[in-house]
Amino acid sequence: MSASLVTTNKRSTKEISRLSSSERKQILIPNDIKDVLIGILLGDAHIVKRSSTGNSRLVYAQTAVTHKTYFEYVYSFFTSFCANDYIPQSRVIRDNRTKKIYSAISFTTMQLSCFNVFRKLFYLSNVKTVPNNIDELLTAKGLAFWIMDDASKQGTGLHISVYAFSNNDVDKLMFTL
């Protein structure tokens, strides 16, 4: 069942619609969105889990206003996984290292069991890693989103930022590409 098909009349104390545990388990990620998810997880997205027994949620952010159109495009794939009437968050960030101020926009999905498998694939001891089967997971569409997230043109070539990954993870990515 897709997230957009699930509705509920249950209300929390904050008057926000809530899904039951069984409703959350019915939400699946379509294959075309899985491709996007793999690409952005190699880039700017991350998956968080508040507790060992809770479900995971996707968090995605862009720090440049010039990337807003791309951000909205990514958000369009995941809007059905967000709470009804969810509005992406804008904020100002001060980089303590460079003392520069950036504007950022982000979205966070609901906590859903469909994100748990990706949390297990991409995280080891709460550190984002490259899955051993990345060669099976990364499609052309996923690569395109990874490039849009974390790449830049360098002369006649392309530079993909992989600084957050270990040397072993970078090797997995090189062999996959």
Contacts in CASP RR format, 6 or more apart in sequence:
PFRMAT RR
TARGET T0000
AUTHOR 0000-0000-0000
METHOD contacts of the structure
MODEL  1
MSASLVTTNKRSTKEISRLSSSERKQILIPNDIKDVLIGILLGDAHIVKR
SSTGNSRLVYAQTAVTHKTYFEYVYSFFTSFCANDYIPQSRVIRDNRTKK
IYSAISFTTMQLSCFNVFRKLFYLSNVKTVPNNIDELLTAKGLAFWIMDD
ASKQGTGLHISVYAFSNNDVDKLMFTL
1 26 0 8 1.000
1 27 0 8 1.000
1 28 0 8 1.000
2 27 0 8 1.000
2 28 0 8 1.000
2 30 0 8 1.000
2 80 0 8 1.000
3 27 0 8 1.000
3 80 0 8 1.000
3 81 0 8 1.000
3 110 0 8 1.000
3 112 0 8 1.000
4 80 0 8 1.000
6 19 0 8 1.000
6 23 0 8 1.000
6 26 0 8 1.000
6 27 0 8 1.000
7 17 0 8 1.000
8 17 0 8 1.000
8 18 0 8 1.000
8 19 0 8 1.000
8 20 0 8 1.000
8 23 0 8 1.000
9 17 0 8 1.000
10 17 0 8 1.000
10 18 0 8 1.000
10 19 0 8 1.000
10 20 0 8 1.000
11 17 0 8 1.000
11 18 0 8 1.000
12 18 0 8 1.000
16 83 0 8 1.000
17 83 0 8 1.000
17 84 0 8 1.000
19 27 0 8 1.000
19 110 0 8 1.000
24 55 0 8 1.000
24 110 0 8 1.000
24 111 0 8 1.000
24 112 0 8 1.000
24 113 0 8 1.000
25 113 0 8 1.000
27 81 0 8 1.000
27 112 0 8 1.000
27 113 0 8 1.000
27 114 0 8 1.000
28 114 0 8 1.000
29 37 0 8 1.000
29 81 0 8 1.000
29 114 0 8 1.000
29 115 0 8 1.000
32 141 0 8 1.000
33 77 0 8 1.000
33 78 0 8 1.000
35 139 0 8 1.000
35 141 0 8 1.000
35 142 0 8 1.000
35 145 0 8 1.000
36 74 0 8 1.000
36 77 0 8 1.000
36 141 0 8 1.000
36 142 0 8 1.000
36 145 0 8 1.000
37 45 0 8 1.000
37 58 0 8 1.000
37 118 0 8 1.000
38 137 0 8 1.000
38 138 0 8 1.000
38 139 0 8 1.000
38 142 0 8 1.000
38 145 0 8 1.000
38 146 0 8 1.000
39 45 0 8 1.000
39 138 0 8 1.000
39 142 0 8 1.000
39 143 0 8 1.000
39 145 0 8 1.000
39 146 0 8 1.000
39 149 0 8 1.000
40 60 0 8 1.000
40 74 0 8 1.000
40 145 0 8 1.000
40 146 0 8 1.000
40 149 0 8 1.000
41 47 0 8 1.000
41 118 0 8 1.000
41 122 0 8 1.000
41 128 0 8 1.000
42 130 0 8 1.000
42 138 0 8 1.000
42 142 0 8 1.000
42 146 0 8 1.000
42 149 0 8 1.000
42 150 0 8 1.000
42 173 0 8 1.000
43 146 0 8 1.000
43 149 0 8 1.000
43 150 0 8 1.000
43 161 0 8 1.000
44 60 0 8 1.000
44 61 0 8 1.000
44 62 0 8 1.000
44 149 0 8 1.000
44 150 0 8 1.000
45 58 0 8 1.000
45 59 0 8 1.000
45 60 0 8 1.000
45 149 0 8 1.000
46 58 0 8 1.000
46 59 0 8 1.000
46 128 0 8 1.000
47 56 0 8 1.000
47 57 0 8 1.000
47 58 0 8 1.000
47 59 0 8 1.000
47 115 0 8 1.000
47 118 0 8 1.000
47 119 0 8 1.000
47 122 0 8 1.000
47 123 0 8 1.000
48 56 0 8 1.000
48 57 0 8 1.000
48 59 0 8 1.000
49 55 0 8 1.000
49 56 0 8 1.000
49 57 0 8 1.000
49 116 0 8 1.000
49 119 0 8 1.000
50 111 0 8 1.000
54 111 0 8 1.000
55 111 0 8 1.000
55 112 0 8 1.000
55 113 0 8 1.000
55 115 0 8 1.000
55 116 0 8 1.000
56 111 0 8 1.000
56 112 0 8 1.000
56 113 0 8 1.000
56 115 0 8 1.000
56 116 0 8 1.000
56 118 0 8 1.000
56 119 0 8 1.000
57 108 0 8 1.000
57 109 0 8 1.000
57 110 0 8 1.000
57 111 0 8 1.000
57 112 0 8 1.000
57 115 0 8 1.000
58 78 0 8 1.000
58 81 0 8 1.000
58 108 0 8 1.000
58 109 0 8 1.000
58 115 0 8 1.000
59 106 0 8 1.000
59 107 0 8 1.000
59 108 0 8 1.000
59 109 0 8 1.000
60 71 0 8 1.000
60 74 0 8 1.000
60 75 0 8 1.000
60 78 0 8 1.000
60 106 0 8 1.000
60 107 0 8 1.000
60 108 0 8 1.000
61 104 0 8 1.000
61 105 0 8 1.000
61 106 0 8 1.000
61 107 0 8 1.000
62 68 0 8 1.000
62 70 0 8 1.000
62 71 0 8 1.000
62 104 0 8 1.000
62 105 0 8 1.000
62 106 0 8 1.000
63 93 0 8 1.000
63 102 0 8 1.000
63 103 0 8 1.000
63 104 0 8 1.000
64 102 0 8 1.000
64 103 0 8 1.000
65 103 0 8 1.000
65 105 0 8 1.000
68 105 0 8 1.000
70 148 0 8 1.000
71 88 0 8 1.000
71 105 0 8 1.000
74 145 0 8 1.000
75 88 0 8 1.000
75 107 0 8 1.000
78 107 0 8 1.000
78 109 0 8 1.000
79 86 0 8 1.000
81 109 0 8 1.000
81 110 0 8 1.000
81 112 0 8 1.000
81 114 0 8 1.000
82 107 0 8 1.000
82 108 0 8 1.000
82 109 0 8 1.000
82 110 0 8 1.000
83 110 0 8 1.000
86 107 0 8 1.000
88 105 0 8 1.000
88 106 0 8 1.000
88 107 0 8 1.000
89 105 0 8 1.000
89 106 0 8 1.000
89 107 0 8 1.000
89 108 0 8 1.000
90 103 0 8 1.000
90 104 0 8 1.000
90 105 0 8 1.000
91 103 0 8 1.000
91 104 0 8 1.000
91 106 0 8 1.000
92 101 0 8 1.000
92 102 0 8 1.000
92 103 0 8 1.000
92 104 0 8 1.000
93 101 0 8 1.000
93 102 0 8 1.000
93 103 0 8 1.000
93 104 0 8 1.000
94 100 0 8 1.000
94 101 0 8 1.000
94 102 0 8 1.000
95 101 0 8 1.000
95 102 0 8 1.000
109 115 0 8 1.000
121 131 0 8 1.000
121 137 0 8 1.000
122 128 0 8 1.000
122 129 0 8 1.000
122 130 0 8 1.000
122 131 0 8 1.000
123 129 0 8 1.000
128 164 0 8 1.000
128 165 0 8 1.000
129 165 0 8 1.000
129 166 0 8 1.000
129 169 0 8 1.000
130 165 0 8 1.000
130 169 0 8 1.000
130 170 0 8 1.000
130 172 0 8 1.000
130 173 0 8 1.000
131 137 0 8 1.000
132 172 0 8 1.000
134 172 0 8 1.000
134 173 0 8 1.000
134 176 0 8 1.000
135 172 0 8 1.000
135 175 0 8 1.000
135 176 0 8 1.000
138 146 0 8 1.000
138 176 0 8 1.000
143 177 0 8 1.000
146 160 0 8 1.000
147 158 0 8 1.000
147 160 0 8 1.000
150 160 0 8 1.000
150 161 0 8 1.000
150 162 0 8 1.000
151 158 0 8 1.000
151 159 0 8 1.000
151 160 0 8 1.000
151 161 0 8 1.000
152 158 0 8 1.000
152 159 0 8 1.000
152 161 0 8 1.000
153 159 0 8 1.000
162 169 0 8 1.000
162 170 0 8 1.000
162 173 0 8 1.000
165 173 0 8 1.000
END
